[in-house]
């Protein structure tokens, strides 16, 4: 079993903290997921706006995501970047992300740099997306007005929409994902993406694809294809949103102790919380 986090860096309260009223006006899939995981963690991150140093894994993921965005935008412009151009973007993204938010590396920054690029090499080699396929949309901000259901506005950013209405979300992982587990754990996120796509385009998505770049010794790409969201999934998401609004209105910041606490950046704050 993993040990509790040893990161004793003091959390810094920033201007990112938001009022309850503001948080209820609109909500994203990431905020809903955090609220489902642990309400106290949600309070630390979104209400108080506490900020911790960025983890190496998150830095690698952000950098890889930036390169994939560049690759998708290039294809949208009918351009075909070379591997060298993509590596140059990787190096630039690595530096820019580190300057904007410092990372506690320890002694493994060089290995992390190599791992991130190996993930991208694997993706470009094994991606199911043809290099000449033009996307419908890349990194697009979308919003669904759910007022008629008595719910907040749903907002989000779609990483990529492939031709034919296939929503793609890129993720990095330390272990190989199980399709059934992924479908269950990410149900709130994928259903939200489906609703956002439908509200924005007036069309039904054809699928949701989860592209996991797995950081094993020999990196690999695992693609999980999910069918369009069902009516039951939409109903479940709406119930989650209702619970979210109710919890925020009652300031219900009850913690949810479990194995997930081992990797929570707010572990020390949680232990000290009354």
Secondary structure, 3 states (H helix, E strand, C coil): CCCCCCCCCCCEECCCCCCHHHHHHEEEHHHHHHHHHCHHHHHHHHHCCEECCECHHHHHHHHHHHHHHHHHHHHHCCCCCCHHHHHHHHHHHHHHHHHHCCECCCCCHHHHHHHHHHHHHHHHHHCCCCCCCCCCEEEEEEEECCHHHCCCEEEEEEEEEECCCEEEEEEEECCCCCHHHHHHHCHHHHHHHHHHHHHHHCCCCCEEEEEEEECCCCCEEEEEEECCCCHHHHHHHHHHHHHHHHHHHCCCCCCCCCHHHHHCCCHHHHHHCC
